[in-house]
Amino acid sequence: MVGCTCLLFCGDMTVTRQVKRELMFFQENVHENRETLLMLQKLGNQHQQVAQSLHGELMEHHERLEELKRESAERRDSHRKRMKEMIDKYKREVKGREGQAQEVRRWKEMGEGSGRGG
């Protein structure tokens, strides 16, 4: 029986060593997993900050684009108005010249008519 007890004791020591090795391996894995988790959390935070920054820049660019659209529309409307005013002014000048030309023709006709008859 003594030999039997020794085998059980030796067997228990082997199991104990194996359990200790597995426990140490598990603890190392836990430590590595914690480090990995912390690194992933940092990367996640950085990703979120970059995403927020990009979103902010995107919104700024969108606002600038809308502002440029408004300015462009205002310039277009202003140019259209100015062109219309210039065209209207030209038409008035042409009508004025036509009126003057007709007046000159009438005077000439009147002058020629009275000169022949008189």
Biopython code that builds the backbone (N, CA, C, O; Angstrom):
import numpy as np
from Bio.PDB.StructureBuilder import StructureBuilder

atoms = [
    (1, "MET", "N", (0.792, -1.186, 0.000)),
    (1, "MET", "CA", (0.000, 0.000, 0.000)),
    (1, "MET", "C", (0.836, 1.252, 0.000)),
    (1, "MET", "O", (0.427, 2.277, -0.546)),
    (2, "VAL", "N", (1.962, 1.184, 0.585)),
    (2, "VAL", "CA", (2.826, 2.354, 0.609)),
    (2, "VAL", "C", (3.195, 2.753, -0.816)),
    (2, "VAL", "O", (3.184, 3.934, -1.163)),
    (3, "GLY", "N", (3.523, 1.759, -1.638)),
    (3, "GLY", "CA", (3.861, 2.039, -3.028)),
    (3, "GLY", "C", (2.680, 2.647, -3.755)),
    (3, "GLY", "O", (2.851, 3.515, -4.611)),
    (4, "CYS", "N", (1.529, 2.213, -3.430)),
    (4, "CYS", "CA", (0.309, 2.719, -4.046)),
    (4, "CYS", "C", (0.084, 4.169, -3.671)),
    (4, "CYS", "O", (-0.305, 4.982, -4.510)),
    (5, "THR", "N", (0.329, 4.496, -2.407)),
    (5, "THR", "CA", (0.164, 5.873, -1.948)),
    (5, "THR", "C", (1.163, 6.780, -2.641)),
    (5, "THR", "O", (0.847, 7.917, -2.991)),
    (6, "CYS", "N", (2.354, 6.276, -2.833)),
    (6, "CYS", "CA", (3.389, 7.066, -3.501)),
    (6, "CYS", "C", (2.971, 7.363, -4.932)),
    (6, "CYS", "O", (3.187, 8.472, -5.420)),
    (7, "LEU", "N", (2.385, 6.405, -5.600)),
    (7, "LEU", "CA", (1.947, 6.632, -6.974)),
    (7, "LEU", "C", (0.834, 7.673, -7.019)),
    (7, "LEU", "O", (0.810, 8.536, -7.896)),
    (8, "LEU", "N", (-0.064, 7.581, -6.083)),
    (8, "LEU", "CA", (-1.145, 8.566, -6.044)),
    (8, "LEU", "C", (-0.590, 9.962, -5.768)),
    (8, "LEU", "O", (-0.999, 10.950, -6.378)),
    (9, "PHE", "N", (0.366, 10.009, -4.819)),
    (9, "PHE", "CA", (0.964, 11.288, -4.468)),
    (9, "PHE", "C", (1.713, 11.863, -5.670)),
    (9, "PHE", "O", (1.576, 13.046, -5.983)),
    (10, "CYS", "N", (2.499, 11.030, -6.336)),
    (10, "CYS", "CA", (3.253, 11.485, -7.509)),
    (10, "CYS", "C", (2.295, 11.898, -8.619)),
    (10, "CYS", "O", (2.530, 12.884, -9.317)),
    (11, "GLY", "N", (1.236, 11.153, -8.774)),
    (11, "GLY", "CA", (0.237, 11.495, -9.776)),
    (11, "GLY", "C", (-0.420, 12.824, -9.457)),
    (11, "GLY", "O", (-0.671, 13.628, -10.354)),
    (12, "ASP", "N", (-0.701, 13.058, -8.175)),
    (12, "ASP", "CA", (-1.285, 14.335, -7.758)),
    (12, "ASP", "C", (-0.342, 15.492, -8.042)),
    (12, "ASP", "O", (-0.777, 16.571, -8.445)),
    (13, "MET", "N", (0.944, 15.269, -7.832)),
    (13, "MET", "CA", (1.942, 16.315, -8.096)),
    (13, "MET", "C", (1.986, 16.639, -9.587)),
    (13, "MET", "O", (2.107, 17.800, -9.977)),
    (14, "THR", "N", (1.887, 15.608, -10.406)),
    (14, "THR", "CA", (1.898, 15.827, -11.850)),
    (14, "THR", "C", (0.665, 16.623, -12.271)),
    (14, "THR", "O", (0.770, 17.551, -13.073)),
    (15, "VAL", "N", (-0.484, 16.269, -11.742)),
    (15, "VAL", "CA", (-1.724, 16.990, -12.044)),
    (15, "VAL", "C", (-1.619, 18.421, -11.535)),
    (15, "VAL", "O", (-2.041, 19.356, -12.216)),
    (16, "THR", "N", (-1.063, 18.596, -10.349)),
    (16, "THR", "CA", (-0.913, 19.929, -9.767)),
    (16, "THR", "C", (-0.004, 20.781, -10.640)),
    (16, "THR", "O", (-0.316, 21.945, -10.891)),
    (17, "ARG", "N", (1.115, 20.230, -11.111)),
    (17, "ARG", "CA", (2.031, 20.977, -11.979)),
    (17, "ARG", "C", (1.321, 21.348, -13.292)),
    (17, "ARG", "O", (1.456, 22.461, -13.798)),
    (18, "GLN", "N", (0.577, 20.402, -13.813)),
    (18, "GLN", "CA", (-0.126, 20.648, -15.058)),
    (18, "GLN", "C", (-1.181, 21.747, -14.872)),
    (18, "GLN", "O", (-1.332, 22.624, -15.723)),
    (19, "VAL", "N", (-1.897, 21.689, -13.763)),
    (19, "VAL", "CA", (-2.902, 22.716, -13.473)),
    (19, "VAL", "C", (-2.223, 24.066, -13.300)),
    (19, "VAL", "O", (-2.719, 25.083, -13.785)),
    (20, "LYS", "N", (-1.073, 24.077, -12.598)),
    (20, "LYS", "CA", (-0.345, 25.329, -12.411)),
    (20, "LYS", "C", (0.119, 25.896, -13.749)),
    (20, "LYS", "O", (0.021, 27.102, -13.979)),
    (21, "ARG", "N", (0.635, 25.019, -14.649)),
    (21, "ARG", "CA", (1.066, 25.471, -15.965)),
    (21, "ARG", "C", (-0.113, 26.049, -16.753)),
    (21, "ARG", "O", (-0.002, 27.106, -17.375)),
    (22, "GLU", "N", (-1.221, 25.351, -16.716)),
    (22, "GLU", "CA", (-2.409, 25.829, -17.429)),
    (22, "GLU", "C", (-2.912, 27.144, -16.842)),
    (22, "GLU", "O", (-3.340, 28.038, -17.571)),
    (23, "LEU", "N", (-2.855, 27.251, -15.513)),
    (23, "LEU", "CA", (-3.267, 28.487, -14.860)),
    (23, "LEU", "C", (-2.359, 29.641, -15.267)),
    (23, "LEU", "O", (-2.839, 30.741, -15.540)),
    (24, "MET", "N", (-1.053, 29.401, -15.308)),
    (24, "MET", "CA", (-0.105, 30.435, -15.728)),
    (24, "MET", "C", (-0.351, 30.811, -17.191)),
    (24, "MET", "O", (-0.333, 31.989, -17.548)),
    (25, "PHE", "N", (-0.582, 29.800, -18.034)),
    (25, "PHE", "CA", (-0.863, 30.053, -19.441)),
    (25, "PHE", "C", (-2.141, 30.878, -19.569)),
    (25, "PHE", "O", (-2.189, 31.828, -20.350)),
    (26, "PHE", "N", (-3.152, 30.530, -18.825)),
    (26, "PHE", "CA", (-4.423, 31.260, -18.834)),
    (26, "PHE", "C", (-4.206, 32.698, -18.375)),
    (26, "PHE", "O", (-4.745, 33.627, -18.976)),
    (27, "GLN", "N", (-3.415, 32.891, -17.304)),
    (27, "GLN", "CA", (-3.145, 34.237, -16.800)),
    (27, "GLN", "C", (-2.377, 35.068, -17.830)),
    (27, "GLN", "O", (-2.636, 36.261, -17.989)),
    (28, "GLU", "N", (-1.433, 34.431, -18.528)),
    (28, "GLU", "CA", (-0.710, 35.134, -19.593)),
    (28, "GLU", "C", (-1.674, 35.545, -20.703)),
    (28, "GLU", "O", (-1.590, 36.658, -21.221)),
    (29, "ASN", "N", (-2.583, 34.653, -21.065)),
    (29, "ASN", "CA", (-3.573, 34.974, -22.097)),
    (29, "ASN", "C", (-4.475, 36.115, -21.651)),
    (29, "ASN", "O", (-4.809, 37.000, -22.438)),
    (30, "VAL", "N", (-4.866, 36.086, -20.385)),
    (30, "VAL", "CA", (-5.715, 37.159, -19.860)),
    (30, "VAL", "C", (-4.968, 38.486, -19.944)),
    (30, "VAL", "O", (-5.542, 39.497, -20.349)),
    (31, "HIS", "N", (-3.703, 38.488, -19.567)),
    (31, "HIS", "CA", (-2.895, 39.699, -19.622)),
    (31, "HIS", "C", (-2.785, 40.199, -21.072)),
    (31, "HIS", "O", (-2.984, 41.383, -21.343)),
    (32, "GLU", "N", (-2.472, 39.297, -21.985)),
    (32, "GLU", "CA", (-2.365, 39.670, -23.398)),
    (32, "GLU", "C", (-3.710, 40.174, -23.931)),
    (32, "GLU", "O", (-3.763, 41.146, -24.684)),
    (33, "ASN", "N", (-4.778, 39.511, -23.536)),
    (33, "ASN", "CA", (-6.107, 39.934, -23.987)),
    (33, "ASN", "C", (-6.458, 41.319, -23.455)),
    (33, "ASN", "O", (-7.073, 42.115, -24.165)),
    (34, "ARG", "N", (-6.070, 41.616, -22.204)),
    (34, "ARG", "CA", (-6.314, 42.947, -21.653)),
    (34, "ARG", "C", (-5.545, 43.997, -22.432)),
    (34, "ARG", "O", (-6.081, 45.058, -22.753)),
    (35, "GLU", "N", (-4.277, 43.699, -22.738)),
    (35, "GLU", "CA", (-3.466, 44.642, -23.513)),
    (35, "GLU", "C", (-4.083, 44.861, -24.893)),
    (35, "GLU", "O", (-4.158, 45.987, -25.385)),
    (36, "THR", "N", (-4.519, 43.766, -25.503)),
    (36, "THR", "CA", (-5.155, 43.868, -26.824)),
    (36, "THR", "C", (-6.434, 44.684, -26.731)),
    (36, "THR", "O", (-6.701, 45.525, -27.589)),
    (37, "LEU", "N", (-7.221, 44.442, -25.702)),
    (37, "LEU", "CA", (-8.466, 45.186, -25.514)),
    (37, "LEU", "C", (-8.186, 46.667, -25.315)),
    (37, "LEU", "O", (-8.870, 47.507, -25.901)),
    (38, "LEU", "N", (-7.202, 47.000, -24.504)),
    (38, "LEU", "CA", (-6.843, 48.407, -24.291)),
    (38, "LEU", "C", (-6.384, 49.050, -25.591)),
    (38, "LEU", "O", (-6.752, 50.187, -25.886)),
    (39, "MET", "N", (-5.582, 48.329, -26.370)),
    (39, "MET", "CA", (-5.117, 48.858, -27.646)),
    (39, "MET", "C", (-6.306, 49.084, -28.582)),
    (39, "MET", "O", (-6.381, 50.109, -29.260)),
    (40, "LEU", "N", (-7.229, 48.128, -28.617)),
    (40, "LEU", "CA", (-8.406, 48.274, -29.477)),
    (40, "LEU", "C", (-9.288, 49.438, -29.022)),
    (40, "LEU", "O", (-9.860, 50.149, -29.849)),
    (41, "GLN", "N", (-9.395, 49.630, -27.702)),
    (41, "GLN", "CA", (-10.166, 50.764, -27.194)),
    (41, "GLN", "C", (-9.518, 52.088, -27.613)),
    (41, "GLN", "O", (-10.207, 53.026, -28.015)),
    (42, "LYS", "N", (-8.183, 52.152, -27.514)),
    (42, "LYS", "CA", (-7.483, 53.367, -27.945)),
    (42, "LYS", "C", (-7.698, 53.609, -29.429)),
    (42, "LYS", "O", (-7.966, 54.734, -29.850)),
    (43, "LEU", "N", (-7.579, 52.543, -30.224)),
    (43, "LEU", "CA", (-7.794, 52.682, -31.662)),
    (43, "LEU", "C", (-9.236, 53.095, -31.953)),
    (43, "LEU", "O", (-9.485, 53.905, -32.846)),
    (44, "GLY", "N", (-10.173, 52.542, -31.207)),
    (44, "GLY", "CA", (-11.576, 52.914, -31.377)),
    (44, "GLY", "C", (-11.798, 54.382, -31.053)),
    (44, "GLY", "O", (-12.526, 55.075, -31.764)),
    (45, "ASN", "N", (-11.176, 54.857, -29.984)),
    (45, "ASN", "CA", (-11.293, 56.269, -29.616)),
    (45, "ASN", "C", (-10.670, 57.164, -30.685)),
    (45, "ASN", "O", (-11.239, 58.191, -31.055)),
    (46, "GLN", "N", (-9.493, 56.765, -31.178)),
    (46, "GLN", "CA", (-8.855, 57.540, -32.242)),
    (46, "GLN", "C", (-9.734, 57.558, -33.490)),
    (46, "GLN", "O", (-9.894, 58.594, -34.135)),
    (47, "HIS", "N", (-10.298, 56.401, -33.821)),
    (47, "HIS", "CA", (-11.182, 56.310, -34.985)),
    (47, "HIS", "C", (-12.376, 57.249, -34.822)),
    (47, "HIS", "O", (-12.765, 57.942, -35.762)),
    (48, "GLN", "N", (-12.944, 57.262, -33.635)),
    (48, "GLN", "CA", (-14.099, 58.127, -33.376)),
    (48, "GLN", "C", (-13.702, 59.596, -33.500)),
    (48, "GLN", "O", (-14.448, 60.396, -34.066)),
    (49, "GLN", "N", (-12.538, 59.951, -32.976)),
    (49, "GLN", "CA", (-12.077, 61.335, -33.072)),
    (49, "GLN", "C", (-11.854, 61.737, -34.527)),
    (49, "GLN", "O", (-12.235, 62.832, -34.942)),
    (50, "VAL", "N", (-11.235, 60.843, -35.297)),
    (50, "VAL", "CA", (-11.003, 61.127, -36.717)),
    (50, "VAL", "C", (-12.335, 61.268, -37.439)),
    (50, "VAL", "O", (-12.516, 62.174, -38.252)),
    (51, "ALA", "N", (-13.272, 60.364, -37.136)),
    (51, "ALA", "CA", (-14.591, 60.428, -37.786)),
    (51, "ALA", "C", (-15.294, 61.744, -37.447)),
    (51, "ALA", "O", (-15.890, 62.369, -38.324)),
    (52, "GLN", "N", (-15.229, 62.163, -36.195)),
    (52, "GLN", "CA", (-15.848, 63.426, -35.800)),
    (52, "GLN", "C", (-15.179, 64.608, -36.497)),
    (52, "GLN", "O", (-15.848, 65.537, -36.949)),
    (53, "SER", "N", (-13.854, 64.560, -36.577)),
    (53, "SER", "CA", (-13.114, 65.630, -37.235)),
    (53, "SER", "C", (-13.484, 65.697, -38.716)),
    (53, "SER", "O", (-13.725, 66.777, -39.256)),
    (54, "LEU", "N", (-13.527, 64.541, -39.363)),
    (54, "LEU", "CA", (-13.888, 64.509, -40.784)),
    (54, "LEU", "C", (-15.320, 64.979, -40.997)),
    (54, "LEU", "O", (-15.617, 65.675, -41.968)),
    (55, "HIS", "N", (-16.196, 64.599, -40.092)),
    (55, "HIS", "CA", (-17.590, 65.038, -40.204)),
    (55, "HIS", "C", (-17.664, 66.564, -40.076)),
    (55, "HIS", "O", (-18.397, 67.225, -40.811)),
    (56, "GLY", "N", (-16.892, 67.109, -39.130)),
    (56, "GLY", "CA", (-16.855, 68.561, -38.962)),
    (56, "GLY", "C", (-16.340, 69.254, -40.215)),
    (56, "GLY", "O", (-16.902, 70.258, -40.653)),
    (57, "GLU", "N", (-15.272, 68.718, -40.787)),
    (57, "GLU", "CA", (-14.732, 69.300, -42.016)),
    (57, "GLU", "C", (-15.734, 69.178, -43.157)),
    (57, "GLU", "O", (-15.894, 70.103, -43.954)),
    (58, "LEU", "N", (-16.404, 68.038, -43.232)),
    (58, "LEU", "CA", (-17.412, 67.837, -44.272)),
    (58, "LEU", "C", (-18.526, 68.872, -44.146)),
    (58, "LEU", "O", (-18.972, 69.438, -45.144)),
    (59, "MET", "N", (-18.967, 69.114, -42.928)),
    (59, "MET", "CA", (-20.026, 70.099, -42.711)),
    (59, "MET", "C", (-19.542, 71.500, -43.104)),
    (59, "MET", "O", (-20.292, 72.270, -43.702)),
    (60, "GLU", "N", (-18.286, 71.829, -42.767)),
    (60, "GLU", "CA", (-17.732, 73.132, -43.139)),
    (60, "GLU", "C", (-17.695, 73.282, -44.665)),
    (60, "GLU", "O", (-18.062, 74.326, -45.204)),
    (61, "HIS", "N", (-17.250, 72.229, -45.350)),
    (61, "HIS", "CA", (-17.199, 72.273, -46.811)),
    (61, "HIS", "C", (-18.602, 72.383, -47.404)),
    (61, "HIS", "O", (-18.816, 73.083, -48.394)),
    (62, "HIS", "N", (-19.542, 71.690, -46.793)),
    (62, "HIS", "CA", (-20.926, 71.757, -47.278)),
    (62, "HIS", "C", (-21.469, 73.179, -47.111)),
    (62, "HIS", "O", (-22.105, 73.717, -48.017)),
    (63, "GLU", "N", (-21.216, 73.779, -45.951)),
    (63, "GLU", "CA", (-21.661, 75.156, -45.715)),
    (63, "GLU", "C", (-21.008, 76.110, -46.711)),
    (63, "GLU", "O", (-21.665, 77.006, -47.242)),
    (64, "ARG", "N", (-19.711, 75.915, -46.962)),
    (64, "ARG", "CA", (-19.001, 76.769, -47.921)),
    (64, "ARG", "C", (-19.583, 76.587, -49.322)),
    (64, "ARG", "O", (-19.751, 77.558, -50.061)),
    (65, "LEU", "N", (-19.891, 75.342, -49.682)),
    (65, "LEU", "CA", (-20.488, 75.075, -50.988)),
    (65, "LEU", "C", (-21.825, 75.795, -51.127)),
    (65, "LEU", "O", (-22.103, 76.401, -52.161)),
    (66, "GLU", "N", (-22.651, 75.727, -50.087)),
    (66, "GLU", "CA", (-23.944, 76.424, -50.124)),
    (66, "GLU", "C", (-23.744, 77.930, -50.233)),
    (66, "GLU", "O", (-24.475, 78.609, -50.954)),
    (67, "GLU", "N", (-22.756, 78.449, -49.519)),
    (67, "GLU", "CA", (-22.458, 79.882, -49.583)),
    (67, "GLU", "C", (-22.015, 80.270, -50.994)),
    (67, "GLU", "O", (-22.439, 81.298, -51.523)),
    (68, "LEU", "N", (-21.174, 79.454, -51.591)),
    (68, "LEU", "CA", (-20.715, 79.734, -52.957)),
    (68, "LEU", "C", (-21.869, 79.657, -53.951)),
    (68, "LEU", "O", (-21.928, 80.441, -54.898)),
    (69, "LYS", "N", (-22.780, 78.718, -53.739)),
    (69, "LYS", "CA", (-23.955, 78.623, -54.609)),
    (69, "LYS", "C", (-24.790, 79.898, -54.521)),
    (69, "LYS", "O", (-25.232, 80.439, -55.534)),
    (70, "ARG", "N", (-24.999, 80.374, -53.276)),
    (70, "ARG", "CA", (-25.772, 81.609, -53.095)),
    (70, "ARG", "C", (-25.078, 82.792, -53.768)),
    (70, "ARG", "O", (-25.711, 83.579, -54.472)),
    (71, "GLU", "N", (-23.763, 82.906, -53.542)),
    (71, "GLU", "CA", (-23.015, 84.012, -54.146)),
    (71, "GLU", "C", (-23.077, 83.939, -55.665)),
    (71, "GLU", "O", (-23.242, 84.957, -56.338)),
    (72, "SER", "N", (-22.946, 82.740, -56.194)),
    (72, "SER", "CA", (-23.006, 82.559, -57.648)),
    (72, "SER", "C", (-24.380, 82.954, -58.186)),
    (72, "SER", "O", (-24.479, 83.621, -59.216)),
    (73, "ALA", "N", (-25.424, 82.546, -57.498)),
    (73, "ALA", "CA", (-26.786, 82.900, -57.926)),
    (73, "ALA", "C", (-26.982, 84.415, -57.859)),
    (73, "ALA", "O", (-27.590, 85.003, -58.753)),
    (74, "GLU", "N", (-26.472, 85.041, -56.806)),
    (74, "GLU", "CA", (-26.591, 86.496, -56.687)),
    (74, "GLU", "C", (-25.852, 87.208, -57.819)),
    (74, "GLU", "O", (-26.371, 88.159, -58.403)),
    (75, "ARG", "N", (-24.630, 86.740, -58.128)),
    (75, "ARG", "CA", (-23.873, 87.341, -59.232)),
    (75, "ARG", "C", (-24.594, 87.126, -60.559)),
    (75, "ARG", "O", (-24.677, 88.036, -61.383)),
    (76, "ARG", "N", (-25.116, 85.913, -60.761)),
    (76, "ARG", "CA", (-25.836, 85.628, -62.001)),
    (76, "ARG", "C", (-27.038, 86.548, -62.139)),
    (76, "ARG", "O", (-27.265, 87.134, -63.197)),
    (77, "ASP", "N", (-27.811, 86.673, -61.056)),
    (77, "ASP", "CA", (-28.987, 87.558, -61.094)),
    (77, "ASP", "C", (-28.579, 89.000, -61.328)),
    (77, "ASP", "O", (-29.231, 89.716, -62.089)),
    (78, "SER", "N", (-27.509, 89.431, -60.684)),
    (78, "SER", "CA", (-27.023, 90.792, -60.851)),
    (78, "SER", "C", (-26.582, 91.022, -62.295)),
    (78, "SER", "O", (-26.883, 92.063, -62.879)),
    (79, "HIS", "N", (-25.876, 90.060, -62.868)),
    (79, "HIS", "CA", (-25.427, 90.197, -64.256)),
    (79, "HIS", "C", (-26.613, 90.208, -65.213)),
    (79, "HIS", "O", (-26.638, 90.978, -66.173)),
    (80, "ARG", "N", (-27.583, 89.362, -64.950)),
    (80, "ARG", "CA", (-28.786, 89.346, -65.799)),
    (80, "ARG", "C", (-29.496, 90.693, -65.746)),
    (80, "ARG", "O", (-29.910, 91.232, -66.772)),
    (81, "LYS", "N", (-29.629, 91.230, -64.531)),
    (81, "LYS", "CA", (-30.300, 92.515, -64.360)),
    (81, "LYS", "C", (-29.531, 93.616, -65.094)),
    (81, "LYS", "O", (-30.122, 94.450, -65.780)),
    (82, "ARG", "N", (-28.213, 93.603, -64.938)),
    (82, "ARG", "CA", (-27.387, 94.616, -65.601)),
    (82, "ARG", "C", (-27.475, 94.487, -67.122)),
    (82, "ARG", "O", (-27.562, 95.489, -67.831)),
    (83, "MET", "N", (-27.451, 93.247, -67.618)),
    (83, "MET", "CA", (-27.575, 93.039, -69.061)),
    (83, "MET", "C", (-28.940, 93.522, -69.569)),
    (83, "MET", "O", (-29.029, 94.151, -70.623)),
    (84, "LYS", "N", (-29.980, 93.226, -68.822)),
    (84, "LYS", "CA", (-31.326, 93.678, -69.209)),
    (84, "LYS", "C", (-31.366, 95.201, -69.238)),
    (84, "LYS", "O", (-31.915, 95.793, -70.167)),
    (85, "GLU", "N", (-30.784, 95.836, -68.221)),
    (85, "GLU", "CA", (-30.755, 97.294, -68.190)),
    (85, "GLU", "C", (-29.991, 97.852, -69.382)),
    (85, "GLU", "O", (-30.408, 98.844, -69.980)),
    (86, "MET", "N", (-28.867, 97.215, -69.733)),
    (86, "MET", "CA", (-28.077, 97.680, -70.870)),
    (86, "MET", "C", (-28.850, 97.499, -72.173)),
    (86, "MET", "O", (-28.819, 98.372, -73.040)),
    (87, "ILE", "N", (-29.539, 96.374, -72.314)),
    (87, "ILE", "CA", (-30.338, 96.123, -73.521)),
    (87, "ILE", "C", (-31.475, 97.136, -73.618)),
    (87, "ILE", "O", (-31.733, 97.692, -74.685)),
    (88, "ASP", "N", (-32.157, 97.369, -72.486)),
    (88, "ASP", "CA", (-33.249, 98.357, -72.476)),
    (88, "ASP", "C", (-32.716, 99.748, -72.837)),
    (88, "ASP", "O", (-33.339, 100.473, -73.612)),
    (89, "LYS", "N", (-31.576, 100.110, -72.279)),
    (89, "LYS", "CA", (-30.973, 101.410, -72.581)),
    (89, "LYS", "C", (-30.637, 101.494, -74.066)),
    (89, "LYS", "O", (-30.888, 102.518, -74.702)),
    (90, "TYR", "N", (-30.072, 100.428, -74.619)),
    (90, "TYR", "CA", (-29.727, 100.410, -76.042)),
    (90, "TYR", "C", (-30.983, 100.561, -76.893)),
    (90, "TYR", "O", (-30.995, 101.311, -77.869)),
    (91, "LYS", "N", (-32.046, 99.837, -76.514)),
    (91, "LYS", "CA", (-33.304, 99.933, -77.273)),
    (91, "LYS", "C", (-33.853, 101.360, -77.232)),
    (91, "LYS", "O", (-34.335, 101.881, -78.238)),
    (92, "ARG", "N", (-33.770, 101.989, -76.040)),
    (92, "ARG", "CA", (-34.240, 103.372, -75.925)),
    (92, "ARG", "C", (-33.399, 104.297, -76.804)),
    (92, "ARG", "O", (-33.935, 105.194, -77.456)),
    (93, "GLU", "N", (-32.097, 104.083, -76.822)),
    (93, "GLU", "CA", (-31.223, 104.908, -77.644)),
    (93, "GLU", "C", (-31.535, 104.716, -79.124)),
    (93, "GLU", "O", (-31.571, 105.678, -79.891)),
    (94, "VAL", "N", (-31.761, 103.457, -79.519)),
    (94, "VAL", "CA", (-32.086, 103.187, -80.924)),
    (94, "VAL", "C", (-33.402, 103.855, -81.286)),
    (94, "VAL", "O", (-33.517, 104.488, -82.335)),
    (95, "LYS", "N", (-34.397, 103.712, -80.411)),
    (95, "LYS", "CA", (-35.695, 104.368, -80.682)),
    (95, "LYS", "C", (-35.513, 105.873, -80.755)),
    (95, "LYS", "O", (-36.109, 106.532, -81.608)),
    (96, "GLY", "N", (-34.700, 106.418, -79.872)),
    (96, "GLY", "CA", (-34.444, 107.864, -79.890)),
    (96, "GLY", "C", (-33.792, 108.287, -81.190)),
    (96, "GLY", "O", (-34.162, 109.308, -81.770)),
    (97, "ARG", "N", (-32.817, 107.504, -81.656)),
    (97, "ARG", "CA", (-32.145, 107.825, -82.921)),
    (97, "ARG", "C", (-33.110, 107.685, -84.091)),
    (97, "ARG", "O", (-33.088, 108.483, -85.029)),
    (98, "GLU", "N", (-33.962, 106.654, -84.022)),
    (98, "GLU", "CA", (-34.956, 106.484, -85.090)),
    (98, "GLU", "C", (-35.908, 107.678, -85.110)),
    (98, "GLU", "O", (-36.260, 108.192, -86.172)),
    (99, "GLY", "N", (-36.317, 108.106, -83.920)),
    (99, "GLY", "CA", (-37.190, 109.275, -83.824)),
    (99, "GLY", "C", (-36.499, 110.511, -84.381)),
    (99, "GLY", "O", (-37.117, 111.299, -85.097)),
    (100, "GLN", "N", (-35.218, 110.687, -84.056)),
    (100, "GLN", "CA", (-34.461, 111.833, -84.565)),
    (100, "GLN", "C", (-34.328, 111.742, -86.080)),
    (100, "GLN", "O", (-34.456, 112.744, -86.784)),
    (101, "ALA", "N", (-34.073, 110.552, -86.572)),
    (101, "ALA", "CA", (-33.923, 110.374, -88.022)),
    (101, "ALA", "C", (-35.235, 110.696, -88.723)),
    (101, "ALA", "O", (-35.235, 111.350, -89.766)),
    (102, "GLN", "N", (-36.352, 110.246, -88.162)),
    (102, "GLN", "CA", (-37.658, 110.555, -88.765)),
    (102, "GLN", "C", (-37.908, 112.065, -88.749)),
    (102, "GLN", "O", (-38.425, 112.632, -89.712)),
    (103, "GLU", "N", (-37.536, 112.697, -87.648)),
    (103, "GLU", "CA", (-37.720, 114.149, -87.527)),
    (103, "GLU", "C", (-36.887, 114.874, -88.570)),
    (103, "GLU", "O", (-37.336, 115.828, -89.205)),
    (104, "VAL", "N", (-35.650, 114.388, -88.729)),
    (104, "VAL", "CA", (-34.772, 115.015, -89.734)),
    (104, "VAL", "C", (-35.364, 114.815, -91.108)),
    (104, "VAL", "O", (-35.371, 115.751, -91.907)),
    (105, "ARG", "N", (-35.871, 113.609, -91.419)),
    (105, "ARG", "CA", (-36.488, 113.349, -92.726)),
    (105, "ARG", "C", (-37.694, 114.262, -92.944)),
    (105, "ARG", "O", (-37.872, 114.805, -94.034)),
    (106, "ARG", "N", (-38.512, 114.431, -91.924)),
    (106, "ARG", "CA", (-39.692, 115.310, -92.040)),
    (106, "ARG", "C", (-39.273, 116.738, -92.340)),
    (106, "ARG", "O", (-39.855, 117.415, -93.187)),
    (107, "TRP", "N", (-38.233, 117.184, -91.613)),
    (107, "TRP", "CA", (-37.756, 118.548, -91.847)),
    (107, "TRP", "C", (-37.221, 118.692, -93.266)),
    (107, "TRP", "O", (-37.443, 119.698, -93.941)),
    (108, "LYS", "N", (-36.512, 117.657, -93.692)),
    (108, "LYS", "CA", (-35.978, 117.721, -95.060)),
    (108, "LYS", "C", (-37.127, 117.723, -96.070)),
    (108, "LYS", "O", (-37.141, 118.481, -97.040)),
    (109, "GLU", "N", (-38.098, 116.829, -95.793)),
    (109, "GLU", "CA", (-39.237, 116.755, -96.703)),
    (109, "GLU", "C", (-39.989, 118.080, -96.689)),
    (109, "GLU", "O", (-40.411, 118.571, -97.735)),
    (110, "MET", "N", (-40.150, 118.637, -95.540)),
    (110, "MET", "CA", (-40.840, 119.915, -95.443)),
    (110, "MET", "C", (-40.053, 121.020, -96.155)),
    (110, "MET", "O", (-40.606, 121.879, -96.841)),
    (111, "GLY", "N", (-38.751, 120.951, -95.957)),
    (111, "GLY", "CA", (-37.903, 121.971, -96.568)),
    (111, "GLY", "C", (-37.889, 121.824, -98.090)),
    (111, "GLY", "O", (-37.942, 122.823, -98.808)),
    (112, "GLU", "N", (-37.818, 120.609, -98.576)),
    (112, "GLU", "CA", (-37.815, 120.379, -100.015)),
    (112, "GLU", "C", (-39.159, 120.698, -100.617)),
    (112, "GLU", "O", (-39.236, 121.229, -101.725)),
    (113, "GLY", "N", (-40.223, 120.380, -99.899)),
    (113, "GLY", "CA", (-41.572, 120.647, -100.399)),
    (113, "GLY", "C", (-41.851, 122.129, -100.502)),
    (113, "GLY", "O", (-42.457, 122.571, -101.478)),
    (114, "SER", "N", (-41.425, 122.913, -99.521)),
    (114, "SER", "CA", (-41.714, 124.342, -99.550)),
    (114, "SER", "C", (-40.790, 125.035, -100.530)),
    (114, "SER", "O", (-41.134, 126.080, -101.082)),
    (115, "GLY", "N", (-39.598, 124.449, -100.752)),
    (115, "GLY", "CA", (-38.674, 125.049, -101.691)),
    (115, "GLY", "C", (-39.152, 124.882, -103.124)),
    (115, "GLY", "O", (-38.932, 125.785, -103.931)),
    (116, "ARG", "N", (-39.779, 123.800, -103.476)),
    (116, "ARG", "CA", (-40.265, 123.556, -104.825)),
    (116, "ARG", "C", (-41.531, 124.393, -105.108)),
    (116, "ARG", "O", (-41.738, 124.934, -106.194)),
    (117, "GLY", "N", (-42.340, 124.456, -104.074)),
    (117, "GLY", "CA", (-43.616, 125.139, -104.273)),
    (117, "GLY", "C", (-43.469, 126.653, -104.237)),
    (117, "GLY", "O", (-44.336, 127.358, -104.754)),
    (118, "GLY", "N", (-42.410, 127.171, -103.651)),
    (118, "GLY", "CA", (-42.341, 128.575, -103.439)),
    (118, "GLY", "C", (-41.505, 129.295, -104.334)),
    (118, "GLY", "O", (-41.388, 130.515, -104.222)),
]
sb = StructureBuilder()
sb.init_structure("model")
sb.init_model(0)
sb.init_chain("A")
sb.init_seg("    ")
for serial, (resi, resn, name, xyz) in enumerate(atoms, 1):
    if name == "N":
        sb.init_residue(resn, " ", resi, " ")
    sb.init_atom(name, np.array(xyz, "f"), 0.0, 1.0, " ", f" {name:<3s}", serial, name[0])
structure = sb.get_structure()
